[in-house]
Each structure stands twice: as structure tokens, then as C-alpha cells.
Amino acid sequence: MTVYSKIIGTGSYLPARRVSNDELAAQLAAKGIETSDEWISSRSGISARHYAEPEQKASDLAVEAALRALEMAGKTPTDIDMVIVASSTPDFPGSFPSTACIVQRKLGMGNHSAAFDVQAVCSGFVYALSTADAFIKSGMHKTVLVVGAEVFSRILNFEDRTTCVLFGDGAGAVVVEASSEPGILAARLHADGTHSDILAVKGVPEGGPTAANGGFLHMDGQAVFKLAVTVLEEVATEVLDAARMQPSDVDWLIPHQANIRIMKSTAKKLGLPIERMVVTVDEHGNTSAASIPLALDIAVRDGRIKPGDNILMEGVGGGFTWGAILARM
């Protein structure tokens, strides 16, 4: 019997604090930095984002999203035999110990399941879900919890209006299980380290690195935009070819929620109407590894995504990394 890995539950969590463009612009104005709702929204499509409270860590957001995914899947934490967390803002410097192990502890799993982190920045969830797919298809694991969780507000330079307005905090999760029914149909991952400097954490804040402020995010926006629109189209075509499907077979496109212009460009190049693309960047901003599972959960819970739908998920991020997954719900 062919073994597939199938998404059987989704969950998401956003910190309570919602920060609108107007609120953020007022905070920046107090520092003498000019921006506005119009400036932010016209360049990114973002109207608001959520910020974690000082005491909230990536694992706290991850646990909330995981519990919701487990509930939808009809599973308990002890049913999980592997935990994978994708995050660029782990609980501890260098992911030591891994945030996945902290999530395992906070969920009270106690079953010695495997647990590890994946670091591919905004492509992290695609990398993590592809890893879960491979483990399940190998027969080594049967039920995997995959989480993308970020507290990007901790690594933003709030004196750089070109980056600090773009990112937010949040978490998304899926439960993936071995199945005889087709689930994940194809996955492709790529990276090109020659572009490692265009999106990176380079600086160290005054006072030195800590668990909360390992450095400030730096981004060459034009270089990232140019590369993203190219590789996202290429990897989408690649994964569709691998599944022997056409863009017209895709019911929903869920791209990494980085910038509405990049997202619309990808849909246009694939010949998909905007109405078939899930968009949450307007309310969440760029939540890095959390953005795809967040958007997936929202579209599942509001009824847009239904069982049997073909979902194309793709991400691009620092490293430079990118990838895509085609899945049947």
C-alpha cells in the first residue's frame, strides 16, 4: 500500500495586541521617523500586525496553535510521535535547546517523541512540512505536529521604517498523519547561499545578544522582491509538474504572506485568479515561518478550503531559501 502524509488538523494563534498602521506610525513619529498608513499599505498591502507581550515566547504561541490543530485532528499530544518547529526567533539563542523540545514539554507529551527545529526563515514551514512528509512516507513516523512560530517584533529595528512596518508575530500549526489517501502530492525545496546577505540578522543591539534580541533584521527590499517573484513561479511550476498537474487544478494558492505585490505577481504568472489566493498579509503582516499555516488555518475554518481541495503552498525567505508543496486536503 502506498503511504501518503495527509493534513488532518490546522490551528493558528495571534497575540492579543493588534497594532494598526496608524498606531505604528504614531509610535515612529515620536522618534522622528516619518511614515503613514498610506505609505505602508501601498507598498506592502499591510494594514495591521500583532505583537507578542514581553513575556510571550515563540513556544507559547506555538503551543496555542498546536492545541487548536490537535483539537481539529481529534488527537491528544501523546498521539504525536514527532514535533517540528520552524522559527527564526527561537526561545533560546541558537535554538539550544530547540523550541520544539520546549513545545513538547509545554504540551505535556511525555512520550519521548522526536522533536527538533528547522531554520529556513520565511520558507521554514514549507521546509518543515516537507520534512514531516518524508519521515511519514519512510515509515519512521506516523503522526507529526508541524508548527511555524515567530516573535519577529523582537528582532526589528524600530528606527528603520523600511523593515519594522512589515513584520508581525504569530503561529500556525498542522497535524500530519500517515494515510492511504493522497495528501501531500509533491514538494520541492531550494536554496542559494550566494544571496545570504540580502535578508539577514546582521547587527547586535546595544547590550549584546540575549534570548530576546539576538540582532536586528536587515533586508535589501528590491533584491528580495526581484528574486522572490522569479523563484516562486519556478518552484510552483516544478511542484505542479512533479504531481502531473496544471495550475488550473489548483483550488487555492497560499503563498508566504510577505508582500501583496509579490503574491499577486505569483498568481498572475501562474494564471490563477486573485480570488483563489488566500490573503492574510493585510491583517497579520509578514509572520515569516508562521504565515502559511496561519493563512491555511483561517481559510479552513472559514469554509473556503474544503476536503478534496488542492492547495499550493509556497514560501521564500532568507538564506536565500524557497520551496513549494502541493497538498490535497
N, C-alpha and C positions, 0 to 999 in steps of 0.2 A: 504494500500500500504506500502510495506517495504521501509524505508528510508535509503539510503546509504549516505556516505560522499565521495565525489569524488574530486580529484585534477584536477583543471581546468586551472591552470596557474602556471608557475615556473619563478623564477628570481634569479639572483645572482650578486654579486659585489665584486671586488677585488681592494684594494687600488693600486694606480699607481706605488708605489715603489716596484719593484721586486728585491729581494736580492738573488743572486746565492750562492751556497756553497762556491765558490772561494772567493767571496766578503766577506761573513761572516767569513770565515777562516782568511782572511787578517785582519779583524777588531779584531778578537780574538787574533791573533798573536801579535798585537800591545800591548795587555795586558799581553803577555807572556803565552797565553793559546794555546796549540797545537791542531790542528785538520786539516782536509783536505776534499776535495770533495769525495775522495775515502772512507775515514773513515765514513763520514756521509751517503753517498748513499748506501754503502754495508750493513749498519746496519738498515737503515730505508726505503730506496728507494726514499729518498727525494733529489732533485737537486736544488730546489729553493723554496722561500716562499715570501709572500707580507707583507709589514709593513705599517700600517696607519701613516699618518702625525701627528705631535703632537696635532694639533687642531681637528683631527677627533676622534669622539667618536663612541661607538657601535651603537648608534641610527642613526648616519649619514650613516654608512654602511648599516644598516637595511633598511633605507628609500630608498636608491638606489636599493637594491634588491627587495623591496616591489613594487616600481613603475614598475619595469620590469615584475614582476609576475602579477600585476594588468592589465598591458597592454596586456599581452598574454591572460589573462582571459576575456578581454573585459569588465572590471569593473572599476568603479571610487572608490576613497577612501570612499565616502559616502555609497557605496553599502555594505561595510563591517560592520558587527554587532558584531564582536569580534576580538581583536588583542591579540595574544600570542607571546611573545618574549622569546626565550631560550638563555641565556647568562651567562657566569661566569665572565664577565668583564663589568658589567652594567655601565651606565653613572654616577650614584651616588652610594656611599658606601651603601651596604645593599639593593640595589635596592629601595631606598627611596628618591624620588618617583620611581616607576617602569620605566624601559626603554620602556616598551610597551606604557605607557602613553605619554612619550616623542615622540615616533614614531607616535602615534595618532595625537599629536599636530603638528608635522612637516609635516604630510601628509595633514593637514587641514581638518580633517574628520568632526569635529563639530557636530556629530550625537549622542553623548553620548553612543557610543558603549562600551561594556565591554573591559577592557584592563588590562593585568597582565603578570608578568614574571614567567618563570619556571626555576628552577635551578636543573639540573641533570648532570652538566658538559658536557662531550662529548656525553652523552646519551640524552642531552637536547632536541634536535629536535624530536627524537622518542617519548619522553615523551610529548612534546608539541603537536605533531600531533595526538597522541593517545587521548589527552585531547580534542582537537578540534573535533575529530571523535565522542567522547562520547556526547559532547554538541549538535552536529548536530543530532545524532541519537535520542537524548532525545526530540528533537523538540524545545529546548530553543533558538537555534541559527541556522541560515541558511547559512551564508557566513562568513567564518573565514579566517583571514590572520595569517599565522604561519611563524615566522622568527627565524632563528638561526644567531646570530651576535656576533663576538668576536674581541677583540683587545688584544690578548694574549701577544703581544710584550711588554705590559705594566707590566706584572707580571713575566717576565723571568729574571732569574739571569744570566747575560752575563759573569759570571765567572765560570759557571757550564756548561761545554761543553756537558754533557750527556743529558741536557734538552733544553738548549737555541737553539740548532740547529734543534729541531724537530717541533716547532710551528710557526704558521703564523696567519695573520689577514684576515678576510673576512666575507661575509654574504650571506645567501641563504634564499629564501622565497617561499612559496606556497600559493595559494588561494584554499581553500577547500569549496565546496558548497554541499548543500543537493541535492540528485539526486535519481531518480527511477532506475538508472542503477548501477550495482555493482561498487564500487570504492575501499575503504579500506575494505579488506576482513577479516582481523584478526589482532589483536595487542596484544602483551604481554609485561608487564613491571615487572622488578625485582630490588631488592636492597639488599645489605648485609653490614650493617654498621660496622661489625666486621673488615672489611678491609678498614676502613676510612682513615687510616694513610699512605697507600701506594701511594696515589695520592692526594695531598692536597696543599693548600697555607698555609704555616706554619710561615714563617719569616715575619718580618716587616722591610722594607728598612729604612735606616738612614733618619731621618727627620720625621718619623711617617707616618701612613697611610693617603692617600689622595684619591680622586676620581680616580686618575691615577695609584697609586701604593700601593694598599691595602696589598701587600705582595708578596713574591716570591714563584713560583711554586716548589714543591718538588715531585719527583717521584722515587719509587723503581721499576726500569725498569723490572727487572727479575720477580718480584712478579706480576706486572701488566700484563706482557706478558703471564705468566703461567695461570693466572685466565681468561684473555680475551679469549684465544683460547678455553678454556673449555666452558665458559658460552655462547659464541657466537654460537657455534654449537648447544648447548642445546636449546637456545631460538629460533633459526631458525627452528629447528625440531618441537618445541612446536607450533609456529605460523602456520607452514605448516599443522600440524595435526589439528589445530583448524579450518582451512579452508578446510580440507579434500583434501589436495593437496600433491603432491610429489615434491622433488627437481627438477625433470625433467620438471615440469610445470612452473618453474621459467625462465623467459626470461632474466632478468637482476638482478644481485646481486649488491647492493650498500651498502657496509659496511662503517662504520666510517673509515675515511682516517687517520689512526694513524701510521701504520707501514706496509709496503708491506708484511713482513713475516707473520704477524698476518692475514692479508687479504687473502693471498694465502693459508694459513693453513685452514681457514674457508671454502673457496671454495673447497679445496681438500676433506675435511671431508664431505661436502655436495654432493660430486661427480659432481660438476659443473666445466666446463672448464674455465680456466682463461679468455678466450676470452669473456665470458659472465659476467665478473665482470667489473664495471666501476671504473677506477683508475684515480685519480687526485692528489694523495699524492705527486707524483714526482714534480709537479709544484706549489702546494699550501702548502705543509707541512701539519701538523695537525692543522686544524682550529676549533677544538672542536665542539661545537654545530652547527657551520656553515658547517661542512664538508659534511654531507649527502645531504642537499638541494643544496649546490654548485655543487656537483657531479651530482645530479639529473638534475639540470637545464642545465648543459653543455651537458649531454647525450641526453636530449630532443631537445635542439637547434641544435645539430649537426646531428640529424636524427636517432641516434641509437635507442632511445626509441620512440616507436610509439603507437598510440591509440590501446588499447586492450592488450598491453604487461603486463605481470605480473611482478611486481617489488618487490623484497625482500630487505628491508632496515633494517639495524641493527646497534646498537651502544653500546658502553661500555665506562664507564667513572668513575671519582672519586665519592666516596660515600660509597661503590662501587656500581654503577648502571649499568643496562643493559636492553635492550629491542629490540623488532623487530616488524616490520609492513609489512604485505603483502598487496599490493595495485594493482588494475588493472587501467591502465591509460586510 
